[in-house]
Amino acid sequence: MAGLKRIIRKTSKFLMRDNLILTAGAGLGFCSSLAVTNKLANALTMGFGVTFVTAGSFCLVYPFKKLISNAGTHHKISLLMIIVSIFVAIFGFFAQTFVPEIAANIKAYIDLITTNCIVLAVISEGLAVSFWEAQGKIFKACLGFSLALALLAFLREPLGFGTVFGLQVLPETFPRVVLMITPVGGFFALAALRLFLRPILIKTGIVYPEVTPAESVTATDGGKPTPGTKTKKGISKTSLIVIGLGVCLFISLIIHTQTIPAMHQHFAVLLPVFLSALFFDGIVLSKLLGICPLVNKSRQIDAAWKMGVAIIIVVTLSTALNWLVYNHVLIRCSDFISRFSSFPIRLEDIFYLTVFIVTIAVFVQILSVLLRRFARQAYEQMGQFLELITVNCIVLASSTFTIPTGATFLVSTVTALGYGLHWIMVAVWLALLRRQRVFVPTTTWDEDTIAILLLGIMAAIFTGIGMIQIF
């Protein structure tokens, strides 16, 4: 009996102590844990996919670890994402063959394994150690990720559907908590699970409590505490004038579109698309993407809006470029090949993910060079954020969600613009709430957990409280 308890304790420590979703202060992989855990089958498929992609990609990367490690940050990230995208495509084909129904449900999020923070972080960390030690770290991180997804699914699927793996576990008369299968329920379920497990894991010694930060008290000057200096930054007059002119220009555009039939026709189509991407079908609160950088960058208002501006620029322009590449390069090449080949080969179905990543990486690199050359001050303000844009899942998602579905150039670009504005809006609002100390966190872990809960409240507001059927 004692031996069994010891084994359970060691296993729990192995899976939970450094779990990047459930016990980490600034968790990684939040997007997948929220998006695919409304059913256990989806969660386990995603967990297996992340494990396969991470282990396979590392095997291909490891022989070239010196070349990749010596590359710059942006080039290293780009190379890793290109290699990861190959294994994502392989896993996608296997999933469509063996579990087509599950693959259809989570197809969009399978593609986004390419930008999964856990995959890239574990591969990067593994390049600094031996091959088998790195494989052990990969196995531990991916198994912990899969466990977190399974726990969330065990909480959400029975309450929402009354089933587990399609098998009825709750009677038909038991009330269904429909909230649990919505994006709003994903935020609440993750926050509740973290809040519930943390005290238990600390009490049992599986994880250790974090030291309470007290920088303003410990900082000393000649033996006396040095109080922290707070600088309050208001909105400048120039910014207010620019915002006012922008609002006036937008109102004037709406009023005068009636006079031009062609513009009015485009406006009538694009305005609902833009409003849907900005509010009702937002990339964060509805699609459950871009959460990891949002939680990290919303600790400061300055970092939130600078990262948001960089995201708006990159996501809009890269989506426009990807549309051109997809429709004028991949499709035309497929049509050309089909003339001489009896076997149907569609490049846009096979290589679109890798091509999108290459386009985004090249665009970000060119933008960085142009900013350094012609707008040095702007580059110094947001250049550090540009290197992180490539791994932000909303940049890739804005292309994969719209372009392969046959959306037009304007619809894809306007949707991407709405996604970017939605991200910066949510990030700044969350940063304002965290700055006002509407809660009093004792550790970074507590702060990030409450931030997830606040995102759930925002999602409920945007969804419409009256439209949510709780029971």
C-alpha positions as CSV (number, residue, x, y, z in Angstrom):
1,M,0.0,0.0,0.0
2,A,2.8,2.4,0.9
3,G,4.6,1.5,-2.4
4,L,1.4,2.3,-4.3
5,K,1.0,5.7,-2.6
6,R,4.7,6.4,-3.4
7,I,4.1,5.6,-7.1
8,I,1.0,7.8,-7.2
9,R,2.9,10.7,-5.6
10,K,5.8,10.4,-7.9
11,T,3.5,10.2,-11.0
12,S,1.5,13.2,-9.8
13,K,4.7,15.2,-9.3
14,F,5.9,14.2,-12.7
15,L,2.7,15.3,-14.5
16,M,1.6,18.3,-12.4
17,R,4.6,20.1,-10.9
18,D,5.6,21.8,-14.1
19,N,2.3,21.5,-15.9
20,L,2.2,24.5,-18.3
21,I,-1.6,24.8,-18.2
22,L,-2.7,23.9,-14.7
23,T,0.2,24.9,-12.4
24,A,2.4,27.4,-14.3
25,G,2.2,31.1,-13.4
26,A,2.2,32.2,-17.0
27,G,0.7,29.2,-18.8
28,L,1.3,28.1,-22.3
29,G,-1.1,26.3,-24.6
30,F,-4.2,28.0,-23.2
31,C,-5.8,28.4,-26.6
32,S,-6.0,24.6,-27.3
33,S,-7.0,23.8,-23.8
34,L,-10.1,26.1,-24.2
35,A,-11.0,25.4,-27.8
36,V,-11.1,21.6,-28.0
37,T,-12.0,20.4,-24.5
38,N,-15.8,20.5,-24.9
39,K,-15.5,16.8,-25.8
40,L,-13.0,14.2,-24.5
41,A,-12.4,12.7,-27.9
42,N,-11.4,16.1,-29.3
43,A,-9.1,16.7,-26.3
44,L,-7.3,13.3,-26.6
45,T,-6.9,13.7,-30.3
46,M,-5.3,17.1,-29.8
47,G,-3.0,15.7,-27.1
48,F,-1.8,12.9,-29.3
49,G,-1.3,15.3,-32.2
50,V,0.8,17.7,-30.1
51,T,2.9,14.8,-28.8
52,F,3.4,13.3,-32.3
53,V,4.2,16.7,-33.9
54,T,6.6,17.7,-31.1
55,A,8.6,14.5,-31.0
56,G,8.7,14.1,-34.8
57,S,9.8,17.7,-35.4
58,F,12.5,17.4,-32.8
59,C,13.9,14.3,-34.4
60,L,14.2,16.3,-37.7
61,V,15.5,19.5,-36.0
62,Y,18.1,17.9,-33.7
63,P,20.8,17.0,-36.3
64,F,20.8,20.7,-37.3
65,K,20.7,22.1,-33.7
66,K,24.0,24.1,-34.1
67,L,22.8,25.8,-37.2
68,I,19.4,26.6,-35.7
69,S,20.8,27.7,-32.3
70,N,23.2,30.1,-33.9
71,A,20.5,31.7,-36.0
72,G,18.8,34.9,-34.9
73,T,15.6,34.7,-32.8
74,H,13.3,35.4,-35.8
75,H,15.1,33.0,-38.1
76,K,15.1,30.3,-35.4
77,I,11.4,30.7,-34.8
78,S,10.6,30.7,-38.6
79,L,12.7,27.5,-39.2
80,L,11.1,25.7,-36.4
81,M,7.6,26.6,-37.5
82,I,8.2,25.5,-41.0
83,I,9.4,22.1,-39.8
84,V,6.6,21.8,-37.4
85,S,4.0,22.6,-40.1
86,I,5.2,19.6,-42.1
87,F,4.4,17.2,-39.3
88,V,1.1,19.0,-38.6
89,A,0.1,18.3,-42.2
90,I,1.1,14.6,-41.8
91,F,-1.0,14.4,-38.6
92,G,-3.9,16.1,-40.3
93,F,-3.9,13.5,-43.1
94,F,-3.9,10.6,-40.6
95,A,-6.6,12.2,-38.5
96,Q,-8.8,12.7,-41.5
97,T,-8.3,9.1,-42.5
98,F,-8.8,7.3,-39.1
99,V,-11.0,9.8,-37.1
100,P,-12.7,11.9,-39.8
101,E,-15.5,13.1,-37.6
102,I,-13.2,14.4,-34.9
103,A,-10.8,15.8,-37.5
104,A,-13.6,17.8,-39.0
105,N,-14.6,19.2,-35.6
106,I,-11.1,20.4,-34.7
107,K,-9.5,20.9,-38.2
108,A,-8.8,24.6,-37.7
109,Y,-7.1,23.9,-34.4
110,I,-5.0,21.0,-35.7
111,D,-3.5,23.5,-38.2
112,L,-2.7,25.8,-35.3
113,I,-0.5,23.2,-33.5
114,T,2.1,24.9,-35.7
115,T,2.0,28.0,-33.4
116,N,1.4,26.1,-30.2
117,C,3.6,27.7,-27.5
118,I,4.3,24.4,-25.9
119,V,5.6,22.8,-29.1
120,L,8.0,25.6,-29.9
121,A,9.2,26.1,-26.3
122,V,9.9,22.4,-25.7
123,I,11.8,22.0,-29.0
124,S,13.9,25.1,-28.3
125,E,14.7,23.9,-24.8
126,G,15.6,20.4,-26.1
127,L,18.3,21.8,-28.4
128,A,20.4,22.6,-25.3
129,V,20.5,19.1,-23.9
130,S,21.2,15.5,-25.2
131,F,18.7,13.8,-27.5
132,W,17.2,11.4,-25.1
133,E,17.0,13.9,-22.3
134,A,15.2,16.2,-24.6
135,Q,12.8,13.4,-25.6
136,G,12.1,12.9,-21.9
137,K,11.3,16.6,-21.5
138,I,9.0,16.5,-24.6
139,F,7.2,13.4,-23.2
140,K,6.7,15.1,-19.8
141,A,5.4,18.4,-21.3
142,C,3.1,16.7,-23.8
143,L,1.8,14.2,-21.4
144,G,1.0,17.0,-18.9
145,F,-0.7,19.0,-21.7
146,S,-2.8,15.9,-22.6
147,L,-3.7,15.3,-19.0
148,A,-4.8,19.0,-18.6
149,L,-7.0,18.7,-21.7
150,A,-8.5,15.4,-20.5
151,L,-9.4,16.9,-17.1
152,L,-11.0,19.9,-18.7
153,A,-13.0,17.6,-21.0
154,F,-14.1,15.4,-18.1
155,L,-15.5,18.6,-16.5
156,R,-17.1,20.1,-19.6
157,E,-18.5,17.2,-21.7
158,P,-20.6,15.5,-19.0
159,L,-22.1,18.7,-17.8
160,G,-22.7,20.0,-21.3
161,F,-23.7,16.9,-23.2
162,G,-24.3,14.3,-20.5
163,T,-21.8,12.0,-22.3
164,V,-18.2,10.8,-22.2
165,F,-16.8,9.5,-25.5
166,G,-20.4,9.5,-26.8
167,L,-21.6,7.2,-24.0
168,Q,-24.5,8.5,-21.8
169,V,-23.2,9.0,-18.3
170,L,-25.9,11.3,-16.9
171,P,-29.6,10.6,-17.2
172,E,-31.6,12.5,-19.8
173,T,-33.6,14.2,-17.0
174,F,-30.4,15.7,-15.5
175,P,-30.2,19.4,-16.4
176,R,-27.6,20.3,-19.0
177,V,-25.2,23.1,-18.3
178,V,-25.0,24.4,-21.9
179,L,-22.6,27.1,-20.7
180,M,-19.8,24.4,-20.4
181,I,-19.7,23.7,-24.2
182,T,-19.5,27.4,-25.2
183,P,-16.3,29.5,-25.3
184,V,-17.5,31.3,-22.2
185,G,-17.6,28.0,-20.3
186,G,-14.0,27.2,-21.5
187,F,-12.7,30.3,-19.6
188,F,-14.7,29.5,-16.5
189,A,-13.8,25.8,-16.5
190,L,-10.1,26.5,-16.8
191,A,-10.1,29.2,-14.1
192,A,-12.2,27.0,-11.8
193,L,-9.9,23.9,-12.3
194,R,-6.8,25.9,-11.6
195,L,-8.3,27.5,-8.5
196,F,-9.5,24.1,-7.2
197,L,-6.4,22.1,-7.9
198,R,-3.8,24.6,-6.7
199,P,-4.5,24.4,-2.9
200,I,-4.7,20.6,-3.1
201,L,-1.4,20.3,-5.0
202,I,0.4,22.6,-2.6
203,K,-1.0,20.9,0.5
204,T,0.1,17.5,-0.8
205,G,3.6,18.8,-1.7
206,I,3.2,18.1,-5.4
207,V,3.9,21.7,-6.3
208,Y,5.5,24.4,-4.2
209,P,3.9,27.8,-3.5
210,E,5.5,30.8,-5.1
211,V,7.2,33.5,-3.1
212,T,5.0,36.6,-2.7
213,P,6.5,39.4,-4.7
214,A,7.3,42.5,-2.7
215,E,9.7,44.5,-4.8
216,S,8.7,47.9,-3.4
217,V,9.3,46.7,0.2
218,T,12.6,44.8,-0.4
219,A,14.2,47.5,-2.4
220,T,16.4,49.5,-0.1
221,D,18.6,52.6,-0.2
222,G,21.1,52.8,2.6
223,G,19.1,50.4,4.8
224,K,15.8,52.2,4.2
225,P,13.0,51.0,2.1
226,T,12.8,52.7,-1.3
227,P,9.1,53.2,-2.3
228,G,8.3,52.3,-5.9
229,T,7.8,55.2,-8.2
230,K,4.7,55.2,-10.3
231,T,4.4,57.2,-13.4
232,K,1.0,58.0,-14.8
233,K,0.7,58.5,-18.5
234,G,-2.3,60.1,-19.9
235,I,-3.5,60.3,-23.5
236,S,-1.8,63.1,-25.4
237,K,-3.6,65.9,-27.2
238,T,-2.3,64.6,-30.5
239,S,-3.8,61.2,-29.9
240,L,-7.1,62.7,-29.0
241,I,-7.1,64.8,-32.1
242,V,-6.2,61.8,-34.3
243,I,-9.0,59.7,-32.7
244,G,-11.5,62.4,-33.1
245,L,-10.6,62.9,-36.8
246,G,-10.8,59.2,-37.3
247,V,-14.3,59.0,-35.8
248,C,-15.4,61.9,-38.0
249,L,-13.9,60.4,-41.1
250,F,-15.7,57.0,-40.4
251,I,-19.0,58.7,-39.8
252,S,-18.6,60.8,-43.0
253,L,-17.8,57.6,-45.0
254,I,-20.9,55.9,-43.7
255,I,-23.1,58.8,-44.7
256,H,-21.7,59.3,-48.2
257,T,-21.6,55.6,-49.2
258,Q,-25.2,55.9,-50.2
259,T,-24.2,58.2,-53.1
260,I,-21.9,55.7,-54.8
261,P,-23.7,52.4,-55.6
262,A,-20.5,50.3,-56.0
263,M,-19.1,51.5,-52.7
264,H,-22.5,51.0,-51.0
265,Q,-22.6,47.4,-52.2
266,H,-19.2,46.6,-50.8
267,F,-20.0,48.5,-47.6
268,A,-23.2,46.5,-47.1
269,V,-21.2,43.2,-47.3
270,L,-18.0,44.2,-45.5
271,L,-19.5,46.1,-42.5
272,P,-21.2,43.0,-41.1
273,V,-18.0,41.0,-41.7
274,F,-16.0,43.6,-39.9
275,L,-18.4,44.0,-36.9
276,S,-18.6,40.2,-36.6
277,A,-14.8,39.8,-36.4
278,L,-14.5,42.8,-34.0
279,F,-17.3,41.9,-31.6
280,F,-19.5,38.9,-32.1
281,D,-17.0,36.4,-33.5
282,G,-13.8,37.8,-32.1
283,I,-10.5,35.9,-32.3
284,V,-10.0,35.9,-28.5
285,L,-13.5,35.7,-26.9
286,S,-15.1,33.5,-29.5
287,K,-12.4,31.6,-31.3
288,L,-10.3,31.3,-28.1
289,L,-7.0,32.2,-29.8
290,G,-4.2,34.6,-29.0
291,I,-4.7,34.1,-25.2
292,C,-1.2,33.2,-24.2
293,P,0.4,36.5,-25.4
294,L,-2.7,38.4,-24.2
295,V,-2.4,37.2,-20.6
296,N,1.4,37.9,-20.6
297,K,1.3,41.3,-22.3
298,S,-1.8,42.6,-20.5
299,R,0.2,43.1,-17.3
300,Q,1.1,46.6,-18.5
301,I,-1.0,48.9,-20.6
302,D,2.0,50.2,-22.6
303,A,3.0,46.6,-23.6
304,A,-0.6,45.7,-24.4
305,W,-1.2,48.5,-26.9
306,K,2.2,48.3,-28.6
307,M,1.8,44.5,-29.1
308,G,-1.7,45.2,-30.4
309,V,-0.5,47.7,-32.9
310,A,2.1,45.3,-34.2
311,I,-0.5,42.5,-34.4
312,I,-3.0,44.7,-36.4
313,I,-0.3,45.6,-39.0
314,V,1.1,42.1,-39.4
315,V,-2.2,40.2,-39.3
316,T,-3.9,42.4,-41.9
317,L,-1.1,42.7,-44.4
318,S,0.1,39.1,-44.0
319,T,-3.5,37.8,-44.6
320,A,-3.7,39.9,-47.8
321,L,-0.4,38.5,-49.0
322,N,-1.4,35.0,-48.2
323,W,-4.6,35.4,-50.1
324,L,-2.6,36.5,-53.2
325,V,-0.2,33.6,-52.8
326,Y,-2.9,31.0,-52.2
327,N,-5.1,32.1,-55.2
328,H,-2.5,33.2,-57.7
329,V,0.4,30.8,-57.0
330,L,-0.8,27.6,-55.3
331,I,-4.1,27.2,-57.2
332,R,-2.6,28.2,-60.6
333,C,0.3,25.8,-60.1
334,S,-2.2,23.0,-59.2
335,D,-4.2,23.8,-62.4
336,F,-1.0,23.7,-64.4
337,I,0.1,20.3,-63.0
338,S,-3.4,18.8,-63.5
339,R,-3.1,19.4,-67.2
340,F,-0.1,16.9,-67.5
341,S,-0.9,14.6,-64.6
342,S,-3.6,12.0,-64.4
343,F,-3.3,11.9,-60.6
344,P,-5.1,14.9,-59.0
345,I,-2.6,16.9,-57.0
346,R,-3.9,20.1,-55.3
347,L,-1.0,22.1,-53.8
348,E,-3.4,24.4,-52.0
349,D,-4.7,21.4,-49.9
350,I,-1.2,20.0,-49.1
351,F,1.2,22.9,-48.7
352,Y,-1.0,25.9,-47.8
353,L,0.0,25.8,-44.1
354,T,3.7,25.8,-44.8
355,V,3.3,28.5,-47.5
356,F,1.3,30.7,-45.1
357,I,4.0,30.4,-42.4
358,V,6.8,31.3,-44.9
359,T,4.8,34.3,-46.1
360,I,4.3,35.5,-42.6
361,A,7.9,35.0,-41.6
362,V,9.2,36.8,-44.6
363,F,6.8,39.6,-44.2
364,V,7.7,40.1,-40.6
365,Q,11.4,40.1,-41.5
366,I,10.9,42.7,-44.3
367,L,8.8,44.9,-42.0
368,S,11.5,44.8,-39.3
369,V,14.2,45.8,-41.9
370,L,12.0,48.6,-43.2
371,L,11.3,49.9,-39.7
372,R,14.9,49.9,-38.8
373,R,15.8,51.7,-42.0
374,F,13.1,54.4,-42.3
375,A,11.3,54.5,-38.9
376,R,13.9,53.8,-36.2
377,Q,11.9,55.2,-33.4
378,A,8.9,53.1,-34.3
379,Y,11.1,50.0,-34.5
380,E,12.6,50.7,-31.1
381,Q,9.1,50.9,-29.6
382,M,7.6,47.8,-31.2
383,G,10.6,45.9,-32.7
384,Q,10.8,43.5,-29.7
385,F,7.2,42.6,-30.2
386,L,7.6,41.9,-34.0
387,E,9.7,38.9,-33.2
388,L,6.9,37.4,-31.2
389,I,4.2,38.1,-33.8
390,T,5.2,35.1,-35.9
391,V,4.3,32.6,-33.2
392,N,1.0,34.4,-32.3
393,C,-1.7,32.0,-33.4
394,I,-4.1,34.7,-34.5
395,V,-1.8,35.7,-37.3
396,L,-1.9,32.3,-38.9
397,A,-5.5,31.7,-37.9
398,S,-6.7,34.8,-39.8
399,S,-5.4,33.2,-42.9
400,T,-6.4,29.6,-42.3
401,F,-9.9,30.5,-41.2
402,T,-10.8,32.6,-44.2
403,I,-8.7,31.9,-47.3
404,P,-9.2,28.1,-47.8
405,T,-12.9,28.6,-47.4
406,G,-13.0,30.7,-50.7
407,A,-13.5,34.1,-49.1
408,T,-12.7,37.1,-51.4
409,F,-9.7,39.3,-51.0
410,L,-11.6,42.1,-49.3
411,V,-13.5,39.8,-47.0
412,S,-10.3,38.0,-45.8
413,T,-8.5,41.3,-45.3
414,V,-11.4,43.0,-43.4
415,T,-11.8,39.9,-41.2
416,A,-8.1,40.0,-40.4
417,L,-8.4,43.7,-39.5
418,G,-11.3,43.0,-37.2
419,Y,-9.4,40.2,-35.5
420,G,-6.5,42.5,-34.9
421,L,-8.6,45.3,-33.5
422,H,-10.5,42.8,-31.3
423,W,-7.2,41.5,-29.8
424,I,-5.9,45.0,-28.9
425,M,-9.3,46.0,-27.5
426,V,-9.5,43.0,-25.2
427,A,-5.8,43.3,-24.3
428,V,-6.1,47.0,-23.3
429,W,-9.3,46.4,-21.4
430,L,-7.8,43.5,-19.5
431,A,-4.6,45.6,-18.7
432,L,-6.8,48.4,-17.4
433,L,-8.7,46.0,-15.1
434,R,-5.4,44.5,-13.8
435,R,-4.0,47.9,-13.3
436,Q,-7.0,49.0,-11.2
437,R,-6.4,46.0,-8.9
438,V,-10.0,44.8,-9.0
439,F,-8.5,41.8,-7.3
440,V,-5.5,41.4,-5.0
441,P,-3.2,38.6,-6.3
442,T,-0.5,37.2,-4.0
443,T,1.4,35.4,-6.8
444,T,1.8,35.5,-10.5
445,W,-0.2,32.3,-10.7
446,D,-3.1,33.9,-8.9
447,E,-3.0,36.9,-11.1
448,D,-3.0,34.9,-14.4
449,T,-5.9,32.7,-13.1
450,I,-8.0,35.7,-12.3
451,A,-7.1,37.2,-15.7
452,I,-8.6,34.1,-17.3
453,L,-11.7,34.5,-15.2
454,L,-12.0,38.1,-16.3
455,L,-11.7,37.0,-20.0
456,G,-14.6,34.7,-19.3
457,I,-16.7,37.6,-18.0
458,M,-15.8,39.6,-21.1
459,A,-16.8,36.7,-23.3
460,A,-20.1,36.5,-21.5
461,I,-20.7,40.2,-22.1
462,F,-19.8,40.0,-25.8
463,T,-21.9,36.8,-26.3
464,G,-24.9,38.4,-24.7
465,I,-25.9,37.4,-21.2
466,G,-29.6,37.0,-22.3
467,M,-28.6,34.6,-25.1
468,I,-26.7,32.2,-22.9
469,Q,-28.8,29.2,-21.9
470,I,-27.3,28.0,-18.6
471,F,-29.8,25.2,-18.0
